[in-house]
Amino acid sequence: MSDATENTPGNTPGNAVGNTALREEAAKLDAADALAGRREAFVLEDEKGERVVYLDGNSLGALPRSVPARVADVVEREWGRLRIRSWTESGWWTAPERVGDLIAPIVGAAPGQIVAGDSTSVNVLKAVVAAIRMAREDNPARTDLLVDATTFPTDGYIAASAARLTGAAVRAIPAEGIPGSVGPRTAAVLVNHVDYRTGELHDLPGITAAAHEAGAYTVWDLCHSAGALPVGLDEHGVDLAVGCTYKYLNGGPGAPAYLYVRSGLQPRFDSPLPGWHSHADPFGMSHEYEPADGAPRGRVGTPDILSMLALEEALRVWDGVDVAAVRAKSLALTDFFLRCVGGYVPAGRVESVTPAEHSRRGSQIALRCPDAGEVMAELVARGVVGDFRRPDVLRFGFTPLYTSFADAELAARVLGEVLAERDA
């Protein structure tokens, strides 16, 4: 699939002929879509049972239809009838590793390297502090923590706290400038794989290779990439990674996050939050901490079992799904949406801030629009759900497992109608 050559919205206002052509094209693309059958696995209607174009899966994924029954069974039988026995008989104790192994193939990791639990923020702290500690063991002169300058705010807050805990110094660097900025004083690099605001995809292989060449460790935040595109954690030698599961992985609000620690680094992983669930002998209740082997070393305390098992069920929608096919559809959807925006939206009314190149694009389109807040509110009222990022960005997330090309066409058409009415 080649990169889009024309993705500047607003080139030609909508017209009857063009509109019909785009609708027909959407129907043909949906008919040929190998992932179209996955759509039925999700709840995509509103409270009235009416169709909604849901383009906010990059904030909260849609509900897989099988999850409510699974959660009801956990509450009524596992908790209600088996009670404490479920820690062993229902597999509650091993759920963090089991769920981690379900996430692993989606992000390109072998089993035994991911543990699910805690929040993304907590896992960022674990990973960054551990990375700095390992770097200091290698060379005490490594004192710098590089963070991509447009990082999600919480990652920046946690990085600053990790620096205070370890005595490191934070340096904010544009992601594209990190390879040229790592050096003998660099301990660790923290980068968001996809920029949450613009949808720009950062160069994970290149940045990781540059950090390793300089002797530093990498921590990648996969919140906006896992489930939307191939990540290749093992392939590219990533050291540590974190991510949430309530976006493209559809785990539900407050679903557990996850922590990846490359197998070769697990014996050295020194968490700043040692808890009894990460102890080598948790029920020995020793006053001295001895870390467990493998992925469980990333655990802390008792996991949120209800959310954990809801996530486990949600991940079943990935059975048999090729992430490469997901990526191909994501790029096709975003290309098509941009063409539809160009066909329906008055010229010059919006501007795409998402890179045109496929190699630099995640699975969302961000459009700069002066009255974005009011426009998005009207879109939502008309059944097209995206989101608004202050001060002037409309974000549209494309989740290939359930977003159709008809959704993309209709969203662009309604956007054009809303803008035309506001400008009349």
Salt bridges, closest charged atoms under 4 A:
ASP3 OD1 - HIS358 ND1 3.36
GLU25 OE2 - ARG339 NH2 2.34
ASP33 OD2 - LYS329 NZ 2.59
GLU45 OE2 - ARG65 NH2 3.20
ASP73 OD2 - ARG70 NH1 3.43
ASP73 OD2 - ARG77 NH2 2.91
GLU78 OE2 - ARG70 NH1 3.00
GLU78 OE2 - ARG77 NH2 3.39
GLU89 OE2 - ARG85 NE 2.91
GLU97 OE1 - ARG299 NH1 3.12
ASP118 OD2 - LYS126 NZ 2.65
GLU137 OE1 - ARG268 NH2 2.98
ASP138 OD1 - ARG268 NH2 3.00
ASP144 OD2 - ARG171 NH1 3.77
GLU200 OE2 - ARG360 NH2 2.97
GLU235 OE1 - HIS236 NE2 3.88
ASP239 OD2 - HIS212 NE2 2.83
ASP239 OD1 - ARG262 NH2 2.47
ASP270 OD1 - ARG133 NH1 3.42
GLU312 OE2 - ARG98 NE 2.56
GLU312 OE2 - ARG316 NH2 3.66
ASP335 OD2 - HIS358 NE2 2.86
ASP335 OD1 - ARG361 NH1 2.77
GLU351 OE1 - ARG368 NH1 3.79
GLU357 OE1 - ARG360 NH1 3.13
ASP371 OD2 - ARG349 NH2 2.77
ASP371 OD2 - ARG422 NE 2.76
GLU378 OE2 - ARG382 NE 2.66
ASP387 OD2 - ARG389 NH2 3.68
ASP387 OD2 - ARG395 NH2 2.69
ASP392 OD2 - ARG368 NE 3.43
ASP407 OD2 - ARG39 NH1 2.80
ASP407 OD1 - ARG51 NH2 3.24
GLU409 OE2 - ARG23 NE 3.80
GLU409 OE2 - ARG413 NE 2.80
GLU421 OE1 - ARG382 NH2 2.45
ASP423 OD2 - ARG349 NE 2.75
